[in-house]
């Protein structure tokens, strides 16, 4: 795994991050969720979906075209 991983999506809700990860993987883009929530104060922080840097632009296009993820939290 020599790729640098970068953030393609973030959400305060774990389910939205899981949906984004699944959509990206269905489109052939490797994706992982990074939990940036504070363990003591869970109201702070986000769930981030990271992809290889080489796939970032395609991942952002896929996410922006996905209606379920465009709704406000």
Buried (B, 14 or more C-beta within 10 A) or exposed (E): EEEEBBBBBBBBEEEBBBBBBEBBEEBEBBBEBEEEBEEEEEEEBBBBBBBBEEBBEBBEEBBEEBEEBEEEE
